Amino acid sequence: MIARVTFAEVDVVRTSLDRAVRAFEDVVLPELRTHDGFGGCTVLTAPDGKAIVVTFWRDEAAANVVDWHAQTDKFVTVLRTPAGRETYDVALSA
């Protein structure tokens, strides 16, 4: 299993963190669910606007189907800085 981890900082002056998470849930998550190999998603937030989005995928090929830039571009007006992304192997999930 692969985990794609996106690091972002929501500009909480422009929008609330809750509103940004709802937008992700309403706009991005339904599209992710249409892809074969998608295994779920976890969103972590901090009051200062920092957010970590972890998506789980069957393998690297499944993870590569999603156009990450197209998804993060949907939030360009509410992010303080461009989002970053890393890929990890899931060694343990309990």
N, CA and C of each residue as an Amber inpcrd file, in Angstrom:
protein
   282
   0.8480000  -1.1760000   0.0000000   0.0000000   0.0000000   0.0000000
   0.8920000   1.2370000   0.0000000   0.4280000   2.2670000  -0.7000000
   1.1370000   3.5420000  -0.8240000   0.3280000   4.6280000  -0.1230000
   1.0250000   5.5360000   0.5390000   0.3860000   6.7140000   1.1240000
   0.9680000   7.9500000   0.4400000   0.0890000   8.7590000  -0.1180000
   0.4970000  10.0480000  -0.6610000   0.1720000  11.0860000   0.3990000
   1.1600000  11.8630000   0.7770000   0.9990000  12.8400000   1.8530000
   1.1770000  14.2410000   1.2740000   0.1360000  15.0440000   1.4070000
   0.1690000  16.4310000   0.9380000   0.2160000  17.3460000   2.1480000
   1.1680000  18.2720000   2.1240000   1.3240000  19.2630000   3.1880000
   0.8560000  20.6050000   2.6500000  -0.0350000  21.2620000   3.3890000
  -0.5740000  22.5430000   2.9360000  -0.7550000  23.4740000   4.1190000
  -0.8080000  24.7680000   3.8070000  -1.1040000  25.7810000   4.8220000
  -2.2410000  26.6490000   4.3070000  -3.4030000  26.4830000   4.9210000
  -4.5770000  27.2650000   4.5500000  -4.4310000  28.6770000   5.1210000
  -4.7100000  29.6690000   4.3010000  -4.6980000  31.0590000   4.7580000
  -6.0030000  31.3010000   5.5220000  -5.9540000  31.1850000   6.8460000
  -7.1640000  31.2720000   7.6620000  -7.7350000  32.6860000   7.7250000
  -7.0410000  33.6690000   7.1210000  -7.6090000  35.0140000   6.9950000
  -8.5920000  35.0350000   5.8310000  -8.2670000  34.3070000   4.7700000
  -9.1310000  34.2620000   3.5770000 -10.3210000  33.3330000   3.7410000
 -10.1100000  32.2130000   4.4320000 -11.1800000  31.2290000   4.6060000
 -10.9350000  30.4500000   5.8860000 -11.9750000  29.9030000   6.4280000
 -11.8100000  29.1040000   7.6430000 -11.2600000  27.7280000   7.2730000
 -10.5760000  27.1330000   8.2150000 -10.0430000  25.7950000   8.0190000
 -11.1800000  24.8050000   7.7690000 -12.2710000  24.9560000   8.5050000
 -13.4330000  24.0810000   8.3130000 -13.9820000  24.1890000   6.8870000
 -14.0360000  25.4010000   6.3610000 -14.5470000  25.6020000   4.9990000
 -13.6150000  24.9460000   3.9700000 -12.3230000  25.0460000   4.1890000
 -11.3640000  24.4190000   3.2710000 -11.4940000  22.8950000   3.3080000
 -11.6670000  22.3360000   4.4980000 -11.8300000  20.8810000   4.6230000
 -13.1370000  20.4420000   3.9550000 -14.1950000  21.1960000   4.1510000
 -15.4760000  20.8600000   3.5050000 -15.3500000  20.9130000   1.9810000
 -14.6100000  21.9050000   1.4900000 -14.4080000  22.0110000   0.0410000
 -13.6460000  20.7930000  -0.4740000 -12.6320000  20.3580000   0.2580000
 -11.9020000  19.1450000  -0.1220000 -12.8490000  17.9510000  -0.1410000
 -13.6610000  17.8480000   0.8980000 -14.6030000  16.7230000   1.0130000
 -15.6430000  16.7410000  -0.1050000 -16.0850000  17.9300000  -0.4960000
 -17.1320000  18.0490000  -1.5040000 -16.6130000  17.9770000  -2.9390000
 -15.3950000  18.4670000  -3.1660000 -14.8820000  18.6060000  -4.5310000
 -13.8590000  17.5330000  -4.8910000 -12.8870000  17.3020000  -4.0320000
 -11.7890000  16.3920000  -4.3670000 -12.1060000  14.9490000  -4.0110000
 -12.6020000  14.7200000  -2.8250000 -12.8230000  13.3560000  -2.3600000
 -13.7380000  12.5350000  -3.2770000 -14.8460000  13.0850000  -3.7670000
 -15.6780000  12.2780000  -4.6790000 -14.9180000  11.8340000  -5.9250000
 -14.0360000  12.6910000  -6.4320000 -13.2630000  12.3130000  -7.6030000
 -12.2520000  11.2280000  -7.2660000 -11.5980000  11.3410000  -6.1070000
 -10.6400000  10.3100000  -5.7030000 -11.3180000   8.9490000  -5.5960000
 -12.5270000   8.9460000  -5.0940000 -13.2650000   7.6840000  -4.9070000
 -13.5920000   6.9770000  -6.2200000 -13.5460000   7.6850000  -7.3260000
 -13.8450000   7.0610000  -8.6200000 -12.6700000   6.2490000  -9.1520000
 -11.4960000   6.4000000  -8.5850000 -10.3000000   5.7350000  -9.0990000
 -10.0940000   4.3660000  -8.4590000  -9.8800000   3.3750000  -9.3060000
  -9.5700000   2.0280000  -8.8440000  -8.2570000   2.0720000  -8.0650000
  -8.2510000   1.4490000  -6.9130000  -7.0460000   1.4200000  -6.0990000
  -7.0310000   2.4410000  -4.9880000  -8.0210000   3.3420000  -4.9570000
  -8.1060000   4.3120000  -3.8710000  -8.5150000   3.5810000  -2.6020000
  -7.7730000   3.8210000  -1.5130000  -8.0240000   3.0960000  -0.2730000
  -8.4520000   3.9500000   0.8900000  -8.7510000   5.2160000   0.6450000
  -9.2210000   6.0780000   1.7260000  -8.3650000   7.3150000   1.8910000
  -8.7820000   8.1310000   2.8520000  -8.1560000   9.4310000   3.0360000
  -8.2760000   9.8580000   4.4930000  -7.2470000  10.5160000   4.9830000
  -7.2710000  11.1160000   6.3170000  -6.7870000  12.5470000   6.1830000
  -7.4930000  13.4920000   6.8130000  -7.0970000  14.8970000   6.7990000
  -6.8070000  15.3220000   8.2350000  -5.6170000  15.8540000   8.4590000
  -5.2100000  16.3490000   9.7700000  -5.0580000  17.8630000   9.6780000
  -5.5400000  18.5860000  10.6920000  -5.4330000  20.0470000  10.6730000
  -4.9410000  20.5710000  12.0130000  -4.3770000  21.7640000  11.9690000
  -3.9570000  22.4930000  13.1670000  -4.6100000  23.8710000  13.1210000
  -4.8720000  24.4830000  14.2750000  -5.5720000  25.7690000  14.3090000
  -4.9090000  26.8780000  13.4880000  -3.5950000  26.8000000  13.2940000
  -2.9020000  27.8530000  12.5370000  -3.0610000  27.7040000  11.0290000
  -3.7890000  26.6670000  10.5780000  -4.0400000  26.4830000   9.1560000
  -3.2390000  25.3750000   8.5140000  -2.2890000  24.7970000   9.2140000
  -1.5210000  23.7010000   8.6370000  -2.4330000  22.4880000   8.4560000
  -2.2420000  21.8110000   7.3340000  -3.0540000  20.6350000   7.0350000
  -2.1830000  19.5620000   6.3980000  -2.4890000  18.3370000   6.7390000
  -1.8360000  17.1820000   6.1390000  -2.9450000  16.2870000   5.6050000
  -2.8740000  15.9880000   4.3200000  -3.8500000  15.1070000   3.6820000
  -3.1200000  13.8280000   3.2980000  -3.5830000  12.7210000   3.8280000
  -2.9800000  11.4230000   3.5130000  -3.9910000  10.6070000   2.7260000
  -3.6260000  10.2550000   1.5010000  -4.4750000   9.3760000   0.7010000
  -3.7670000   8.0350000   0.5810000  -4.5580000   6.9780000   0.6030000
  -4.0240000   5.6190000   0.5570000  -4.3870000   4.9700000  -0.7690000
  -3.4110000   4.2700000  -1.3340000  -3.5670000   3.6660000  -2.6540000
  -3.0320000   2.2470000  -2.6520000  -3.6310000   1.4130000  -3.4740000
  -3.2220000   0.0130000  -3.5800000  -1.7430000  -0.0900000  -3.9360000
  -1.3030000   0.7280000  -4.9030000   0.0890000   0.7060000  -5.3430000
   0.4310000   2.0310000  -6.0200000   1.6730000   2.1600000  -6.4270000
   2.1490000   3.3960000  -7.0570000   1.3940000   3.7020000  -8.3440000
   1.1000000   2.6800000  -9.1250000   0.3780000   2.8930000 -10.3840000
  -0.9960000   3.5060000 -10.1310000  -1.7060000   3.0160000  -9.1340000
  -3.0250000   3.5650000  -8.8020000  -2.8980000   5.0080000  -8.3290000
  -1.8790000   5.2800000  -7.5260000  -1.6720000   6.6390000  -7.0100000
  -1.3390000   7.6200000  -8.1240000  -0.6640000   7.1520000  -9.1490000
  -0.2380000   8.0350000 -10.2390000  -1.3490000   8.4140000 -11.2020000
  -2.5100000   7.7990000 -11.0870000  -3.6270000   8.1200000 -11.9820000
  -4.1650000   9.5250000 -11.7080000  -4.1150000   9.9480000 -10.4620000
  -4.6760000  11.2490000 -10.0810000  -3.7160000  12.3690000 -10.4580000
  -4.2550000  13.4050000 -11.0790000  -3.4700000  14.5970000 -11.4090000
  -3.4080000  15.4860000 -10.1670000  -2.3450000  15.3230000  -9.3900000
  -2.1980000  16.0240000  -8.1090000  -2.2230000  17.5390000  -8.2940000
  -1.5590000  18.0350000  -9.3360000  -1.5240000  19.4870000  -9.5600000
  -2.9230000  20.0330000  -9.8480000  -3.7040000  19.2980000 -10.6040000
  -5.0770000  19.7410000 -10.8930000  -5.8960000  19.8160000  -9.6170000
  -5.6760000  18.8810000  -8.6990000  -6.4310000  18.8900000  -7.4460000
  -5.9790000  20.0360000  -6.5340000  -4.6740000  20.2210000  -6.3840000
  -4.1920000  21.2930000  -5.4970000  -4.4660000  22.6750000  -6.0840000
  -4.5200000  22.7780000  -7.4110000  -4.8330000  24.0630000  -8.0400000
  -6.2220000  24.5670000  -7.6540000  -7.1130000  23.6660000  -7.2770000
  -8.4580000  24.0660000  -6.8590000  -8.4320000  24.8810000  -5.5690000
  -7.2940000  24.8370000  -4.8490000  -7.1860000  25.5160000  -3.5610000
  -6.1500000  26.6370000  -3.5630000  -5.6600000  26.9950000  -4.7300000
  -4.5790000  27.9730000  -4.8210000  -4.9530000  29.3210000  -4.1950000
  -6.2220000  29.6940000  -4.2280000  -6.6170000  30.9970000  -3.6880000
  -6.7230000  31.0120000  -2.1650000  -6.6910000  29.8500000  -1.5260000
  -6.8130000  29.8110000  -0.0660000  -5.5710000  29.2590000   0.6280000
  -4.5330000  28.9230000  -0.1410000  -3.3040000  28.4160000   0.4650000
  -2.2820000  29.5420000   0.6310000  -1.5770000  29.5290000   1.7570000
  -0.5160000  30.5110000   1.9940000   0.6950000  30.2770000   1.1060000
   1.0170000  29.0170000   0.8950000   2.1620000  28.6300000   0.0770000
   1.7510000  27.4350000  -0.7790000   2.4850000  27.1590000  -1.8430000
   2.1440000  25.9860000  -2.6460000   2.2210000  24.7090000  -1.7960000
   1.3230000  23.7980000  -2.0570000   1.2990000  22.5300000  -1.3290000
   2.5010000  21.6820000  -1.7260000   2.9260000  20.8330000  -0.7990000
   4.0090000  19.8970000  -1.0680000   3.4900000  18.4730000  -0.9800000
   4.2270000  17.5400000  -1.5720000   3.7610000  16.1580000  -1.5760000
   4.9280000  15.1970000  -1.4470000   4.6890000  14.1290000  -0.6960000
   5.6560000  13.0430000  -0.5610000   4.9070000  11.7200000  -0.6630000
   5.6260000  10.6750000  -1.0110000   5.0390000   9.3400000  -1.1330000
   5.7510000   8.4030000  -0.1740000   4.9660000   7.5770000   0.5090000
   5.5040000   6.6260000   1.4840000   4.9250000   5.2460000   1.2280000
   5.6850000   4.2200000   1.6000000   5.1530000   2.8700000   1.6930000
   4.5000000   2.7550000   3.0520000   3.3260000   2.1660000   3.1210000
   2.6680000   1.9500000   4.3980000   3.2670000   0.6710000   4.9920000
   4.0590000   0.8390000   6.0440000   4.7260000  -0.2920000   6.6960000
   3.8300000  -0.9520000   7.7300000   2.9360000  -0.1620000   8.3550000
   2.0440000  -0.6890000   9.3680000   0.8100000   0.1840000   9.4350000
  -0.3360000  -0.4430000   9.4510000  -1.5950000   0.2550000   9.6430000
  -2.4100000  -0.5800000  10.6120000  -2.6880000  -0.0240000  11.7790000
  -3.3660000  -0.8130000  12.8130000  -4.7400000  -0.2470000  13.1120000
